[in-house]
């Protein structure tokens, strides 16, 4: 049983091959006209269809007086493939899209009726910029004047009469500690029931602007003090960790206005006076 074979189609003629076709036809021409059978010979030589040879020769005849043999160059490069999208016209439509529909690449691409890759490419080339919008306070004219007076007041005085007081949470321990050891040393063994639930303690810190003398040496580093919101209690019962009547340090139950005021009066103000 004979098997049917199909020959692979020949690629399109390049510009050089098309010029060779014209030269072959001219060599077999009589008074500028191809001889009978020249097209078939050229088709057999270049392994293309006869109508391809006729089309190349017809293109040469139309452009021979203007471009000569250069007029038969292939036009596939500029005429094939997907047509390039004019992205500038598409990007101009962005100004007409509401901001609520431009919050992510997907919604913006849907509004422009293009793929997300087009939007990403425009961002990479700087034709679209990404902006993060935050909520600003609604200030009245009086609010703005108050802020301006506050800023100007600190420009004149230079923060030398200001003490900043703030509270800060600190973890009792962290999961990872780094140590530098000598060869043969035993690293400390650290263990807890759960590393996800580590105790925290709130601290109150007070700082001011550092002071320098005429030689630019620090005479005051600006650190006034730091105090922990804790209390010392007596253990009522024994446990596996400590016997009864042991003095324990625990966090303050609640840091409210009264506790904050007490720390300011008893700790912060005396520290400022002694600095």
Secondary structure, 3 states (H helix, E strand, C coil): CCCCCCCCCCCCCCHHHHHHHHHHHHHCEECCEECCCHHHHHHHHHCCCHHHHHHHHHHHHHHCCCCHHHHHCCCHHHHCCCCCCCHHHHHHHHHHCCHHHCCCHHHHHHHHCCCHHHHHHHHHCCCCCCCCCCCCCCCCHHHHHHHHHHHHHHHHHCCCCCEEEEEEEEECCCCCCCCCCCCCCCCCCCCCCCCCCCCEEEEEEEEECCEECCCCCEEECCEEEEEECEEEEECCCCCCCCCCCCEEEEECCCCCHHHHHHHHHHHHHHHHHHC
